[in-house]
Amino acid sequence: MSDALLFEKNGHVVTLTINRPEIRNPLGAADDPENFVNAAARINTDRDVRCVILTGAGKAFSAGGNVKAMKEGTDGFGGAGVHIREHYRTGIHRIVRSVWGIEVPVIAAVNGPAIGLGNDVACLCDTRIAADTAIFGATFLKIGLIPGDGGAWLLPRMIGMARASELLYTGDTISATAKEWGLVSDVVPAAELMDRARAIADKICGQAPDVLRMTKQLLRQGMTTSFDNIMELSASMQALAHHSKDHQEALDAFFEKRPGNFKGE
């Protein structure tokens, strides 16, 4: 993994930091797909990880795709249309799919502008906390592009079709309105952002880790499947949960009025 995506594990929490602050953390460079794929695989295979915080270095979360590279036709944005399509499929879309596929809860700590692809990456997370310096925008049409990174599917599920359509069609950006619209859970002073994200992460980490991962899977499946399928999946997962040692520990902790000590067993 290159320095463009920093990976730091502290306790049960992994913090991923998009790290190109001098150019506002654009995504889509040649090493980005492998960075995100490797980070997601590392998280998913480490059963000690219970939560992830995703943020940006410097003053931006992510300015999105590299508009300078688009203008110059470099970094996969040149050549025939079929070649650019493959650049999205094997490059940018691997970033999107890897974040979506992280099995533990992911908190986006949005420290500044989250624009275009950056906004989509924030929407891939399970919840979003914003600094008072954050700006959100799905500004693809302003540079003559469609929402090519999954935003047409993600954004309506975050804020509803009418508001998603307004953001996409106008190219407007929003700041404090993001909380009113349900795009973020909270807006805090920039200096308090990471402390707030960590406090939420620590609370999440207090849950039994296996049922935490299963609950995220149910929520993901619930976005696309039928009620009947969710009921069947819920029954199967619940049976596994009942046989876990963590379930017994949770019951003991409940009756003894103490925090649970969960080991993923």
Backbone hydrogen bonds in HBPLUS format (Angstrom, degrees):
<---DONOR---> <-ACCEPTOR-->    atom                        ^
c    i                          cat <-CA-CA->   ^        H-A-AA   ^      H-
h    n   atom  resd res      DA  || num        DHA   H-A  angle D-A-AA Bond
n    s   type  num  typ     dist DA aas  dist angle  dist       angle   num
A0005-LEU N   A0002-SER O   3.34 MM   3  6.24 174.6  2.34 122.3 123.6     1
A0019-ASN N   A0004-ALA O   2.80 MM  15  4.64 174.2  1.81 136.8 134.8     2
A0006-LEU N   A0017-THR O   2.89 MM  11  4.94 162.2  1.92 146.1 144.3     3
A0017-THR N   A0006-LEU O   2.99 MM  11  4.94 154.2  2.06 133.0 140.6     4
A0008-GLU N   A0015-THR O   3.04 MM   7  5.18 152.1  2.12 143.4 151.4     5
A0015-THR N   A0008-GLU O   2.71 MM   7  5.18 165.4  1.74 157.4 161.0     6
A0010-ASN N   A0013-VAL O   2.79 MM   3  5.37 168.8  1.80 166.7 168.9     7
A0013-VAL N   A0010-ASN O   3.19 MM   3  5.37 161.4  2.23 123.4 124.0     8
A0050-ARG N   A0012-HIS O   2.86 MM  38  5.38 171.6  1.87 148.6 149.2     9
A0014-VAL N   A0051-CYS O   3.06 MM  37  6.51 159.8  2.10 151.9 156.4    10
A0053-ILE N   A0014-VAL O   2.85 MM  39  6.31 155.2  1.91 153.5 160.7    11
A0016-LEU N   A0053-ILE O   2.78 MM  37  6.15 159.4  1.82 162.2 169.4    12
A0055-THR N   A0016-LEU O   2.93 MM  39  6.36 159.8  1.97 163.4 170.1    13
A0018-ILE N   A0055-THR O   2.93 MM  37  6.36 163.2  1.95 151.7 150.5    14
A0057-ALA N   A0018-ILE O   2.87 MM  39  6.01 157.4  1.92 172.3 164.9    15
A0023-ILE N   A0020-ARG O   3.10 MM   3  5.92 157.3  2.15 124.2 129.9    16
A0025-ASN N   A0020-ARG O   2.89 MM   5  4.42 166.3  1.91 130.9 127.5    17
A0024-ARG N   A0021-PRO O   3.24 MM   3  4.81 171.1  2.24 103.3 103.1    18
A0063-ALA N   A0024-ARG O   2.90 MM  39  5.61 146.1  2.01 164.4 174.5    19
A0027-LEU N   A0064-GLY O   2.81 MM  37  5.73 153.8  1.88 139.3 147.0    20
A0032-ASP N   A0029-ALA O   3.03 MM   3  5.42 152.2  2.11 113.2 121.8    21
A0035-ASN N   A0031-ASP O   3.07 MM   4  6.19 155.8  2.13 150.7 158.4    22
A0036-PHE N   A0032-ASP O   3.00 MM   4  6.23 166.0  2.02 164.2 165.0    23
A0037-VAL N   A0033-PRO O   2.86 MM   4  6.00 165.8  1.88 156.1 161.0    24
A0038-ASN N   A0034-GLU O   2.85 MM   4  5.78 165.5  1.87 146.8 151.4    25
A0039-ALA N   A0035-ASN O   3.00 MM   4  6.12 154.2  2.07 140.0 147.7    26
A0040-ALA N   A0036-PHE O   2.93 MM   4  6.05 165.4  1.95 150.9 154.5    27
A0041-ALA N   A0037-VAL O   2.99 MM   4  6.17 161.1  2.02 149.1 154.5    28
A0042-ARG N   A0038-ASN O   2.91 MM   4  6.04 156.3  1.97 145.9 152.7    29
A0043-ILE N   A0039-ALA O   2.96 MM   4  6.20 153.3  2.04 147.7 154.7    30
A0044-ASN N   A0040-ALA O   2.87 MM   4  6.06 168.7  1.88 153.9 157.1    31
A0045-THR N   A0041-ALA O   3.05 MM   4  6.11 149.8  2.15 146.1 152.5    32
A0046-ASP N   A0043-ILE O   3.22 MM   3  5.30 147.5  2.33 101.3 110.8    33
A0049-VAL N   A0046-ASP O   3.04 MM   3  5.76 165.8  2.06 121.9 126.0    34
A0052-VAL N   A0105-PRO O   2.94 MM  53  6.32 149.4  2.04 155.1 163.4    35
A0107-ILE N   A0052-VAL O   2.77 MM  55  6.14 166.2  1.79 159.0 161.3    36
A0054-LEU N   A0107-ILE O   2.80 MM  53  6.12 164.1  1.82 158.2 162.5    37
A0109-ALA N   A0054-LEU O   2.83 MM  55  5.95 160.4  1.87 150.6 157.4    38
A0061-PHE N   A0113-PRO O   3.11 MM  52  5.58 140.7  2.27 125.9 137.3    39
A0062-SER N   A0113-PRO O   3.05 MM  51  6.27 161.6  2.08 151.7 157.6    40
A0115-ILE N   A0062-SER O   3.02 MM  53  6.47 157.3  2.07 158.0 165.3    41
A0070-MET N   A0066-ASN O   3.09 MM   4  6.48 149.5  2.18 145.3 154.5    42
A0071-LYS N   A0067-VAL O   2.95 MM   4  6.22 159.0  1.99 150.6 155.2    43
A0072-GLU N   A0068-LYS O   3.03 MM   4  6.27 152.0  2.12 145.5 153.0    44
A0073-GLY N   A0069-ALA O   2.79 MM   4  5.72 118.3  2.17 138.3 153.5    45
A0074-THR N   A0069-ALA O   2.97 MM   5  4.98 153.5  2.04 140.3 145.1    46
A0073-GLY N   A0070-MET O   3.25 MM   3  5.02 142.6  2.40  92.6 103.4    47
A0077-PHE N   A0074-THR O   3.08 MM   3  5.31 162.0  2.11 111.4 117.1    48
A0083-HIS N   A0080-ALA O   2.98 MM   3  5.31 128.8  2.25 104.0 117.7    49
A0084-ILE N   A0080-ALA O   3.11 MM   4  6.56 153.4  2.19 151.5 159.3    50
A0085-ARG N   A0081-GLY O   2.89 MM   4  6.15 154.3  1.95 149.6 157.3    51
A0086-GLU N   A0082-VAL O   3.16 MM   4  6.40 152.0  2.24 136.9 142.9    52
A0087-HIS N   A0083-HIS O   2.99 MM   4  6.32 143.0  2.13 139.9 150.7    53
A0088-TYR N   A0084-ILE O   3.04 MM   4  6.45 149.9  2.13 150.0 156.7    54
A0089-ARG N   A0085-ARG O   2.91 MM   4  6.24 167.8  1.93 152.5 155.9    55
A0090-THR N   A0086-GLU O   2.81 MM   4  5.76 171.5  1.82 151.0 153.7    56
A0091-GLY N   A0087-HIS O   2.88 MM   4  5.22 121.4  2.23 127.0 138.8    57
A0093-HIS N   A0088-TYR O   2.73 MM   5  5.53 159.8  1.77 155.8 160.2    58
A0094-ARG N   A0091-GLY O   3.02 MM   3  5.41 135.7  2.22 107.7 119.9    59
A0095-ILE N   A0092-ILE O   3.04 MM   3  5.27 127.6  2.32 101.0 114.5    60
A0096-VAL N   A0092-ILE O   3.19 MM   4  6.62 160.4  2.23 151.0 155.1    61
A0097-ARG N   A0093-HIS O   2.86 MM   4  6.02 169.3  1.87 148.7 151.9    62
A0098-SER N   A0094-ARG O   2.99 MM   4  5.90 150.1  2.09 135.4 143.3    63
A0099-VAL N   A0095-ILE O   3.11 MM   4  6.39 162.7  2.14 154.8 158.4    64
A0100-TRP N   A0096-VAL O   3.00 MM   4  6.20 166.3  2.02 153.4 157.8    65
A0101-GLY N   A0097-ARG O   2.92 MM   4  5.97 138.2  2.10 136.8 147.7    66
A0102-ILE N   A0099-VAL O   3.26 MM   3  5.51 169.5  2.27 109.9 112.8    67
A0126-ASP N   A0106-VAL O   2.85 MM  20  5.31 133.4  2.07 135.3 149.8    68
A0127-THR N   A0106-VAL O   3.39 MM  21  6.83 150.6  2.48 156.2 158.5    69
A0108-ALA N   A0127-THR O   2.90 MM  19  6.30 169.4  1.91 157.7 159.6    70
A0129-ILE N   A0108-ALA O   2.85 MM  21  6.14 167.0  1.86 168.6 171.4    71
A0110-VAL N   A0129-ILE O   2.80 MM  19  6.10 149.8  1.89 164.8 169.6    72
A0131-ALA N   A0110-VAL O   2.89 MM  21  6.15 163.3  1.92 163.2 158.6    73
A0114-ALA N   A0135-ILE O   2.66 MM  21  5.95 157.3  1.71 169.4 174.9    74
A0137-GLY N   A0114-ALA O   3.16 MM  23  6.56 147.2  2.27 152.9 149.0    75
A0118-GLY N   A0115-ILE O   2.81 MM   3  4.84 137.4  1.99 143.0 130.4    76
A0116-GLY N   A0137-GLY O   2.78 MM  21  6.06 146.5  1.89 143.9 155.3    77
A0119-ASN N   A0116-GLY O   2.98 MM   3  5.20 122.2  2.32 102.7 116.7    78
A0120-ASP N   A0116-GLY O   3.02 MM   4  6.43 154.9  2.08 149.6 157.3    79
A0121-VAL N   A0117-LEU O   2.85 MM   4  6.11 157.3  1.90 152.4 157.9    80
A0122-ALA N   A0118-GLY O   3.09 MM   4  6.33 153.8  2.16 141.5 148.2    81
A0123-CYS N   A0119-ASN O   2.98 MM   4  6.27 149.6  2.07 144.3 153.0    82
A0124-LEU N   A0120-ASP O   3.00 MM   4  6.33 126.7  2.29 141.3 155.7    83
A0124-LEU N   A0121-VAL O   3.17 MM   3  5.08 137.1  2.36  93.6 105.5    84
A0125-CYS N   A0122-ALA O   3.16 MM   3  5.56 152.3  2.24 107.0 115.0    85
A0185-SER N   A0128-ARG O   2.80 MM  57  5.90 165.8  1.82 168.3 169.5    86
A0130-ALA N   A0186-ASP O   2.92 MM  56  6.23 177.5  1.92 162.5 162.2    87
A0188-VAL N   A0130-ALA O   2.88 MM  58  6.38 155.3  1.95 158.3 165.9    88
A0134-ALA N   A0131-ALA O   2.99 MM   3  5.34 168.4  2.00 118.2 120.1    89
A0132-ASP N   A0188-VAL O   2.82 MM  56  5.71 121.7  2.17 151.0 154.4    90
A0136-PHE N   A0174-ILE O   2.81 MM  38  5.32 168.3  1.82 161.1 165.2    91
A0174-ILE N   A0136-PHE O   2.84 MM  38  5.32 154.6  1.91 149.3 157.8    92
A0142-LYS N   A0139-THR O   3.14 MM   3  5.52 136.2  2.34 106.8 118.4    93
A0143-ILE N   A0140-PHE O   3.03 MM   3  5.67 153.9  2.10 116.1 123.4    94
A0145-LEU N   A0140-PHE O   3.02 MM   5  4.99 162.5  2.05 131.2 130.5    95
A0144-GLY N   A0141-LEU O   3.04 MM   3  4.76 162.1  2.08 105.6 105.7    96
A0148-GLY N   A0146-ILE O   2.86 MM   2  5.43 112.3  2.33 116.7  99.0    97
A0153-TRP N   A0150-GLY O   3.07 MM   3  5.56 148.1  2.18 113.3 122.3    98
A0154-LEU N   A0150-GLY O   2.96 MM   4  6.15 161.1  2.00 151.8 158.1    99
A0155-LEU N   A0151-GLY O   2.91 MM   4  5.39 151.9  1.99 134.9 142.9   100
A0157-ARG N   A0154-LEU O   2.95 MM   3  5.40 127.4  2.23 111.1 125.4   101
A0158-MET N   A0154-LEU O   3.17 MM   4  6.48 127.5  2.46 143.9 158.1   102
A0158-MET N   A0155-LEU O   2.99 MM   3  5.06 139.5  2.16 101.2 113.3   103
A0159-ILE N   A0155-LEU O   3.01 MM   4  6.23 166.3  2.03 166.5 167.8   104
A0160-GLY N   A0156-PRO O   2.80 MM   4  4.35 137.5  1.98 121.0 126.6   105
A0164-ALA N   A0160-GLY O   3.04 MM   4  6.08 158.3  2.08 149.7 156.7   106
A0165-SER N   A0161-MET O   2.82 MM   4  5.87 157.5  1.87 147.2 153.6   107
A0166-GLU N   A0162-ALA O   3.03 MM   4  6.28 153.2  2.10 142.1 149.3   108
A0167-LEU N   A0163-ARG O   3.03 MM   4  6.31 164.8  2.05 152.5 155.1   109
A0168-LEU N   A0164-ALA O   2.96 MM   4  6.15 166.7  1.98 153.7 157.6   110
A0169-TYR N   A0165-SER O   2.80 MM   4  5.79 168.5  1.82 153.9 157.9   111
A0170-THR N   A0166-GLU O   3.02 MM   4  5.86 157.5  2.07 145.0 150.8   112
A0171-GLY N   A0167-LEU O   2.95 MM   4  5.49 144.5  2.08 134.3 143.9   113
A0178-ALA N   A0175-SER O   2.98 MM   3  5.66 158.4  2.03 118.5 124.9   114
A0179-LYS N   A0176-ALA O   3.23 MM   3  6.10 151.0  2.32 122.6 126.1   115
A0181-TRP N   A0177-THR O   2.90 MM   4  6.12 151.9  1.98 158.4 166.9   116
A0183-LEU N   A0178-ALA O   2.81 MM   5  5.04 136.9  1.99 162.4 162.8   117
A0184-VAL N   A0178-ALA O   3.37 MM   6  5.83 148.7  2.47 117.3 117.3   118
A0182-GLY N   A0179-LYS O   3.07 MM   3  5.05 152.3  2.15 100.8 109.5   119
A0192-GLU N   A0189-PRO O   2.79 MM   3  5.41 153.1  1.86 121.3 130.2   120
A0193-LEU N   A0190-ALA O   3.24 MM   3  5.27 163.5  2.26 106.1 111.1   121
A0196-ARG N   A0192-GLU O   2.95 MM   4  6.12 157.4  2.01 156.9 163.6   122
A0197-ALA N   A0193-LEU O   2.91 MM   4  6.20 161.0  1.94 154.7 160.4   123
A0198-ARG N   A0194-MET O   2.86 MM   4  5.94 157.6  1.91 143.4 149.9   124
A0199-ALA N   A0195-ASP O   2.92 MM   4  6.10 148.7  2.02 142.0 150.4   125
A0200-ILE N   A0196-ARG O   3.14 MM   4  6.44 157.0  2.19 148.5 153.4   126
A0201-ALA N   A0197-ALA O   2.90 MM   4  6.14 159.7  1.94 148.1 154.6   127
A0202-ASP N   A0198-ARG O   2.80 MM   4  5.99 158.7  1.85 150.7 155.7   128
A0203-LYS N   A0199-ALA O   3.14 MM   4  6.36 150.7  2.23 139.3 146.7   129
A0204-ILE N   A0200-ILE O   2.96 MM   4  6.28 157.0  2.01 151.2 157.7   130
A0205-CYS N   A0201-ALA O   2.83 MM   4  6.09 154.7  1.90 150.4 158.0   131
A0206-GLY N   A0203-LYS O   3.15 MM   3  5.26 149.9  2.24  99.5 108.6   132
A0207-GLN N   A0204-ILE O   3.06 MM   3  5.81 164.9  2.08 123.9 126.0   133
A0212-LEU N   A0208-ALA O   3.05 MM   4  6.10 139.4  2.22 147.6 159.9   134
A0213-ARG N   A0209-PRO O   3.11 MM   4  6.38 157.7  2.16 146.0 149.5   135
A0214-MET N   A0210-ASP O   3.00 MM   4  6.30 157.4  2.05 145.5 152.4   136
A0215-THR N   A0211-VAL O   2.84 MM   4  5.90 151.4  1.92 139.2 146.6   137
A0216-LYS N   A0212-LEU O   3.11 MM   4  6.43 155.8  2.17 146.6 152.5   138
A0217-GLN N   A0213-ARG O   3.04 MM   4  6.34 156.3  2.10 145.9 152.5   139
A0218-LEU N   A0214-MET O   2.92 MM   4  6.24 154.5  1.98 149.2 155.9   140
A0219-LEU N   A0215-THR O   3.00 MM   4  6.29 159.9  2.04 150.6 155.5   141
A0220-ARG N   A0216-LYS O   2.93 MM   4  6.19 160.1  1.97 153.7 159.0   142
A0221-GLN N   A0217-GLN O   2.87 MM   4  6.07 169.1  1.88 154.7 157.8   143
A0222-GLY N   A0218-LEU O   2.80 MM   4  5.90 147.7  1.91 145.1 154.8   144
A0223-MET N   A0220-ARG O   3.16 MM   3  5.55 155.8  2.22 108.5 115.6   145
A0224-THR N   A0221-GLN O   3.12 MM   3  5.78 160.6  2.16 117.9 123.3   146
A0225-THR N   A0221-GLN O   2.96 MM   4  5.87 157.8  2.01 167.6 174.9   147
A0230-ILE N   A0226-SER O   3.06 MM   4  6.38 156.9  2.12 148.6 155.0   148
A0231-MET N   A0227-PHE O   2.94 MM   4  6.22 153.9  2.01 151.3 158.7   149
A0232-GLU N   A0228-ASP O   3.07 MM   4  6.36 155.7  2.13 147.7 153.4   150
A0233-LEU N   A0229-ASN O   2.91 MM   4  6.13 165.4  1.93 152.1 156.4   151
A0234-SER N   A0230-ILE O   2.75 MM   4  5.83 153.3  1.82 146.3 154.4   152
A0235-ALA N   A0231-MET O   3.04 MM   4  6.22 153.9  2.11 142.2 148.1   153
A0236-SER N   A0232-GLU O   3.13 MM   4  6.43 159.7  2.17 148.6 153.5   154
A0237-MET N   A0233-LEU O   2.95 MM   4  6.16 168.8  1.96 153.9 157.0   155
A0238-GLN N   A0234-SER O   2.81 MM   4  5.84 155.8  1.87 146.9 154.5   156
A0239-ALA N   A0235-ALA O   3.08 MM   4  6.22 150.4  2.17 141.7 148.5   157
A0240-LEU N   A0236-SER O   3.30 MM   4  6.66 154.6  2.37 144.4 150.2   158
A0241-ALA N   A0237-MET O   2.92 MM   4  6.23 156.1  1.98 148.8 156.1   159
A0242-HIS N   A0238-GLN O   2.91 MM   4  6.16 156.3  1.96 152.2 157.2   160
A0243-HIS N   A0240-LEU O   3.16 MM   3  5.37 134.7  2.37 100.4 112.4   161
A0244-SER N   A0241-ALA O   3.06 MM   3  5.27 165.4  2.08 111.8 115.8   162
A0245-LYS N   A0265-GLU O   3.09 MM  20  5.24 176.1  2.09  98.3  97.1   163
A0249-GLU N   A0245-LYS O   2.88 MM   4  6.20 157.2  1.94 150.5 157.7   164
A0250-ALA N   A0246-ASP O   2.79 MM   4  5.97 149.8  1.88 143.4 151.6   165
A0251-LEU N   A0247-HIS O   2.99 MM   4  6.31 153.0  2.07 147.1 153.8   166
A0252-ASP N   A0248-GLN O   2.92 MM   4  6.18 161.9  1.95 150.6 155.6   167
A0253-ALA N   A0249-GLU O   2.85 MM   4  6.02 161.9  1.88 149.8 155.0   168
A0254-PHE N   A0250-ALA O   2.91 MM   4  6.05 148.6  2.01 140.8 149.5   169
A0255-PHE N   A0251-LEU O   3.10 MM   4  6.39 165.4  2.12 155.0 156.5   170
A0256-GLU N   A0252-ASP O   2.90 MM   4  5.99 144.3  2.03 146.3 157.2   171
A0257-LYS N   A0253-ALA O   2.89 MM   4  5.70 104.6  2.47 133.8 147.8   172
A0258-ARG N   A0253-ALA O   3.03 MM   5  5.04 163.5  2.06 141.4 146.3   173
A0257-LYS N   A0254-PHE O   3.34 MM   3  5.16 156.6  2.40  95.5 102.0   174
